[in-house]
Amino acid sequence: MKQNRPAPAALVSELMLATLRLEARRLARTDALLEPLGLTGARWQLLDTIVRAGQPQSAPQLAAALGVTRQGAQKQLDLLAASGLLAAQPNPRH
């Protein structure tokens, strides 16, 4: 008796969808854990990247390190500055 097996493409699709669902759950849990600190996962990641850099970084440098757009990094930097967790510094390269 021949057994019906899912096509490889269907298996890959199922794996990718399961991975995306797991990542969504991880992000939601991270945000819930950080909420008492007034942070989101995105803002915590940005702060962590700044600390690990060991020297001042521009928004484009931070975006490249995180693999996000400059606009996305800038939005989170602006929110961190507005909350008082971060202070902007002049960029000598401007």
Helices and strands as residue ranges (DSSP letters): H 8-34, G 35-37, H 41-53, H 59-66, H 70-82
